[in-house]
């Protein structure tokens, strides 16, 4: 696992099996976020620049060209040779080579259209962005393999909240919170099949949504609600499978393990200090931890068996 300290200017690599420290990369300029490119390389957001580091050597390899947007510094990994970024002016999605640092491909939604999100599937093949210029706001879907726009998703009389969206690991389904323009109090979660671009399911939580996750492995959508409850929806039937209670404050962070069955929930505002892990198929809470100190970060491992927590 990799940990980041902006104050110390340090990136650390840890072995979870032995619970030991392996490597430290020091003198990093305000590191904020890290993505793994492969087993040896990471890309880190460092003071509005993306930098590629060699974990084995513990040194900087490449500084990617361009400055990130100050408020939306979104990026992710396409494959072992490329990262995907939202451009500084938010009008483009760029693919950048991690060896040369050069932009090798650019997607543009259209003239004077500004993007406000960047959702990348774990397999690096699909990108979904929100377009804040068009009204009502659509979702734009790019195929990164063939490097082209494949879907412009929109529903008459509805507006997507692209920042409250989630995509499955293989990029087959995307879920997005959506509101009706004639009645903004009506909150929906729309699920699209990205293979066809067709609406797959329309979920009705019945309460404002503040967090969202989706898994094809368990065919589930997990919805964090403003009332503090967590809803689990069955994507095959479109029905609410479970309503999970226990948090005393709305959960704004949901993390599904890669196996799709276990979900970590917590409140990053620290009003509720508990971290909970759920079996979303059975609808059971399987673990609760309430640290004495506020949580700064939290991550469930891919197998759903372990959770790594950072404390203040």
N, C-alpha and C positions, 0 to 999 in steps of 0.2 A: 504494500500500500504506500501511497505517496502523500506526504503532508507538506503544507505550505505555511510559512510565517512571513507576512508582509513586513511586520515591524523589524524582524531580524534579517530580512533579505535572504531567506534560506529555503531550500527545497530539500526534503529528507525522504529517503527510501527505507522502508521497514520490511522485515520478514515476519509475516503473521504466524507462520508455523512455529518458529522459535521465539517469537516476540522480542526480536533483537533489531537494533539499528544497523543498517548496512552501509549507507553512503549519504554524504551531505554535499549539496552544491551551495556554495556561499557567495556572498557579494552579488546577489541577484537584485535587480532594480524593481522593488515593490511588486513581487509576485502575487498574483491574485487568484488565478485559476489555472489548472493543469489538465491536459488530455494526453492519454497514452497513444502514441502513433504505432508502436510495435513494442516488442519485449525490451528493446534497447533504448528507444528514443521517446521523449515527451515534447509536447509543445506547451509553452507557458505564456500566459498574458502577463507582461511585465511593463507597467507604466505606459499603457496604451500601445505597446509593441508586442508582436508575437516572436518568441525565441525558441529555437529547437536545441534541446540539451541531450547529451549522451549520458545515460545513467551509469553505464559501466565506468566510463572515464571521469565522470563527474564534472563535465565542462561544457561550455557553450559551443555549439556547432554552427548555427546559422541564425541570423536575424532576418525575419521575413520582411519584405518590402511593404511599406505603407504604414499608416497610423490608424488605429482603431477608433471607432466612434466613442466619444466620451461617456455617453449614457447607455449605449447599446453595443458593447464590445463583444459581439457574438461570434463564436467560432466552433469548429468541431473537426473531426477526422473523416476524410473521404476514403483513403487507403494508405498503405505503408509508405507512399511517396508524396501524398498530397493532403493539405488541410483545406477546409472550406471556411470562408469568412464573410461577414456582412461588411461592405465597404464603409469608409468613413462618412460618405455623404448619404448612405443608406439607400442608394439607387441601384446598387449592383450586389450580386453574390459572386465572390471570386474563388477560384481554385488556385492554390499556390503550391509550387513544388518546394518540398522541405529541404532539398539539397542546394538548389540555386537561390531559393528565396524569391523567385520570380512568379508573377501571376501568369498562369498558362491558359486560363479560360475564364470568361466573364459572362454572367447571365444578367440581363436587364429586363425589368418588367415592362418598361415603356417610358416615354418621355414624362419627366416630372412626376414619377410615381415613387413614393417613399415606402420602404419596407420597415416593419417594426418588430420582426421576430425572425429567428432562424432555428428551425427544428430539423435535426439530422438523425436518420435512422441509424441504429448501432452497426448495421452492415455497411454503412457509408454510401448507399446507393440512391437514397431519396432525401430531398430537402423540401420542407414546407415553410413558406413565409407568409406573413400577414401584410396586406397592402392597405396602408392607412389613408391613401389618397382617394381611391375609388370609394364611392358610397352607394349602397351599403358595402362595408369592408369584406372583400373576398379572401380566400386562401389560395395561394399560388404554389403549385407542385412542380418541382424539377426532377428529371431523371439524370442523375450525375454520371451514369455509365455512358449514356448516349448524348449527354450534355444538352438537354432541350427541355423547354416547358411542356408538360404533358397535361396539366389540368389547371383550370381557372375556376375554382369552386365557389359558388354563390347561390343564395336562396333569396328569392324576392321577399322583401319586407323583413329580412333578418340581417343581423350584423354579427360577424364572428369576432370573438376576442382571441386573437392569435397568440397573445402572451399567456393565455390560459388554455393551452393545447398540449396534446401528447401524441406520440407516434410509436407504433409497435417496433420491436427490435429489427424485424425484417422489412419494415416499411410498407407492409400491406394495408394497415389501417391507420387512420388518423382520427383523433377525437378532439373537438373544440367546443368550448363554451360559446353559447350563442343567445342573443336576445331578440325578441320581437320588437320592431320599431313602433308598432301601434300600441304596444303594452310592454314597456321596458322591464316591468316587474316579473314578467314571465321569463324564467331562465331555463334554457334547454342545453343538452349536450348532444351534439351532432357527430355521428360516426360515419366516415366515408371509407369505401373500399377503393384504395388507390390503384389497384390493378385495372379497374373499370372506370373510376371517377364517379361512380354512382353512390347516392346516399344509401348507407347500409342500415343504420338504426338511428332513431330519434328518441333520446332518453329525457325523461321529465322528472328531475330531482325534487321539484316543488319548493325549493328554497335556494337562495343565492349560493353559488359555487365559488370556492376560493382556491381549490387545488384539484388536480386531475392527473390520473395515470391510466395506462391501458396496456393490456398484455394479450397477445394472440395465443401464447402457450396455455393460459387458463381461460381464454376467451372471456376476459373480464375487463370492465372499466371501473376504476375506483375513484370516488368523488368525495372530496372534503367539503363539508357544508358549513355555512356561517353559523349554524346552530350548535356546532361542536361535534355533530355526528359524522360518521363516515359511511357512505353507501357503496355497496358492491353490486354492480349490474352485470347480468348475464348477456353477453353479446349475441348469443345464438337466439335467445327468446325475446330479448329486449326488456326483460322484467328485472326488478330489483331483487337480487338474491339474498342479501343480508343488509341490515342496518347495525353498524358497530358503535357502541357507546362506551365511554370511559374517560375521554378527554374532557377537561373542564373549560377548555377554550378552543376556538376554531383551529383546526389543523391546516397549516398552510404549506406543509411539506409532506409529500407522499413519495415513497420509493418502492417500486416493485423489484424483487430479485429477478434475475434473468430466467429462473425456472418458472416464474409466473404465479407461484402459489402463495408466497409470503410477501407481506407488505409492511414496511416500516412507516410509522406516522409520528410526527412531532410538530410542535409549535415553535417556530424560530423567533417569535417575539418574547419568549420566556415567561408568558403568563401561565402556561402549563409546562412544568419542568419535566414531565414524564415522557419517556420514549416507549412506544408500544410496537410490538411485532405481532401481526395477525396471520392466521391461515384464512385466506379469503375464499377458499373453496368451502371449508367447513363453517366459516363465520365465527371463529374462535380466536380469542386473544391468547397467544402462547408465551408471551414474555412482556414484562413491564420493568423498566428501570427508571428511577427518579434520582438523578445525581444531585449532590449538594450544591454544585456550581452550575451556572447557565451553560447551555450547549452552544458552541460556536459552529460545529459542523457534525454531520452524522452520515454514515454510509453503510448500507446493507450489502454484504458480499453476494456474488452471483449465485451461489448455491443456497442462499437464504439461511445458512447455519450460523453466521457470525455477523456482528455489527461493530463497526469502528466509530468511536465517538471522540470528538475534540471538545475540551472544556476550557472555560476562561481561566 
